[in-house]
């Protein structure tokens, strides 16, 4: 009887026969390899469990959700992936019928005890049910809980055998999803890596270890994996993915889009043979590696490294002479500094506490932040919404400007006028008198984190507020934040899907302990959020968003900071590159001019 290892080897060998034939026909053809990096270590490669960007970047190349974003379309559009196309939707917006793409197979694994099998609608039912499995504690369960019709049965006594009317395989290739109430963002959820299809045989073959055995249907499959160091993805020879975009070479207005559409339309994906990914946590290592040709593109040049590649807002002439290209990309991302509304120093809804948080907001010097720390690659955040998401209003302006004089006057008026001998303000007590006031801001133990600390120290000291900084790894700060143990912290949010709801939920009261790190819980805000959540993008929802903005500015649980204009640089041999606002990677679409890369290497 063959061992599990030998059986896997034979299955992989059979799957890779087409590569062997191609090599025999043209042995001189050098394989096309993408050289990438991830800025943090990956975790287990299980779609239902992973939530960090590094791991999600890998998952979206290994697994197929029902839907995917059109690579070239702006504003963003969805298209079929595991599904043949967008679903048929009932008139009441409650029933979605998907037709599964035929001929899509899982990659080889001994768990199948034979050849890889075809994906069916039942696999998507199983994969979505996994998000309810209490043993997994999926961070993505919120996308479906209380939304699928009859899902209370899964929540009260979970079992994969439980059948609910909201999630049914009608036949081998037909999936029907029924909602309890309309949800305007539901299709976006079905384009997230968390909903990538998995095989039950594989999950059950490796109890509690599914993340160590990723078996998907995507354009790539896992090759070599040295944890927290190097990951190699190889082209899936059984991939049935073919490129299609609603933007064609005839309709594209951007010359770059025309070239990509012309190169990719109707082509089998992926376009490269392999992706070699390194974990590069240090800013300097990433930058030097890119400049040395070790990586094919660099997204979001670190603030502290900008001077190495950019001069006066343009790519350095010597780099431009090497054929590198600089892009400014408006990321669907908001940087904000939140304050814990349950904290005894900063929290609460009294006038005194509101005045303290308002003064902190007024002290923030956005112009200095953008000019000095972000080197001009950002715009001021007027609200939680970045440009490009549905609901963003380009004409909206925050009523809380940078005004340290007003901040000082406000603090004097609301009881913070007395000062210690060193000049820092004291805090008024409820029964009378004052005590020393010290703010504690958590910060990342990085070069960038220390630069941010100095900016905040300067801003807060200018209005008489003493601040100390507690440095830690970001993952540890987030864990403590969810438990309500952090007083204030500068964070950021990248859109899970391109709708304003994804940002305003960060201040929704019931989300405290999850994404609502500020633990803001204001009935007037919660009511408006719930009303807006039920509406499609339009004037009625826009009015509610304005009112929600006003409540945020009135109570100041956040200081909205900036929206990043990412400085992205690509090497001259990289083809078909276009950054997407929502998806993490472009790997399946990218191509490499091997000869040009070789010429560049010789010219170093």
C-alpha angles and dihedrals in degrees: 000000000000118000121242090252094050092046091051090049092052092048092050091047091054092048092050096050091104089058091050092051091049091050091051091051094050111013091168092062109108114220117250110243129184115211111209140161136209118213095219135030120273123240128208113325097236115129094211095054111030119094107159119103094238093057094040088054089059095041095056088060096046102042136045121223117196092262138029136188121264102251097222105029118111121212086042120262133190126232137175123287113154084007118065091234142334112314130261106254125204120238092252092053093238105103125060121186118196128189110212118229109255123230095031111139135188115245118259120288134153088239089079091057089217139012119353111269135229122263117249136188088259089064091060090048089054094045094052092045088057088069087066094049104117092207090064097048089208114204087211099060090101090073091068110017112113089002104081112077110258096003091138085087089062093046098049101042109006119210131152086223092062111108117208128186091233096065119038140152102219092187138336094294104023124086122185122195120187124191129211090222134003115278117191093201099046096108090053089060089057091059095058122105088241090073095051111135119257132183119247091216090060095046091050094043091061107038110205090352103082090119089062093053108047109186113174142144100243130126090268135042130200117275118165120001125187104173119246089357118057137001125185121198118193126201111268104238090202094053113131095189114131124184119249131159134178084227109078135184087259098048102036114110094193114076090217091054090049090054093048093047091049092049098044112029110120093000123136115250138265105041096198131061099226145006117213112199126190128191106238111175098166118083094217094050091053093048096046091045092054093047088051091054095251093123128044098218140006119213123199103006105227114257093237092051099047095104090060093067110013130062122182091347094307135096112272110265094238091055093046088052088058089058098256117147130212123214129187108215124187102223118209087240137121125199114206140163111227129198124209108248090200094053114114092224102041105015135087137066101258120121091250093054093043089051091053093051091044090053090051089052092048091051095059110108103208094175092058091044092052097041101042108024101029095033091227094305096121143056128223115268110234094177138356091278122092121208112274101040121107108264097032112140112202091196097055116110128190116244089216108080131177101279117146092176091059090045091055092048091049093052092048091052097049101050104277095104099106116089140199119242089265089060099253120132126256126223122243117237125222094241094043135277128066139260132200113283120217123168119208117208120186115223141181117261093236137103089257091049092054091050090052090049092056093050092052092044090054093046096046096041088054089066094042098261119139115216134184125193127226111200124205142136112293093239090057092047091052092050090052091044092058088054092051093246099123121083099201137346139171110238140157138219127213116200116262085194130003101258132104091237089072090062102037091053086068088077099037109123099229089055092067108125090033125051093338095084091165089060088221109176112173116156093213090055094043092052093051092046091053091049093048092047090064094051133081120233108288145099095300093054091040090058090054091049091055090051091049090051090053091052091050090051092045096053099025103211084154138038102209105218120175147329110227124238096203117221104220124182128190133192118247094245094058115100135195094019116162121149116231121218094225112018115080100220142024096201098125091057101042125103132191130219097218094190093052091049090052091050091051091050091052090049096057 
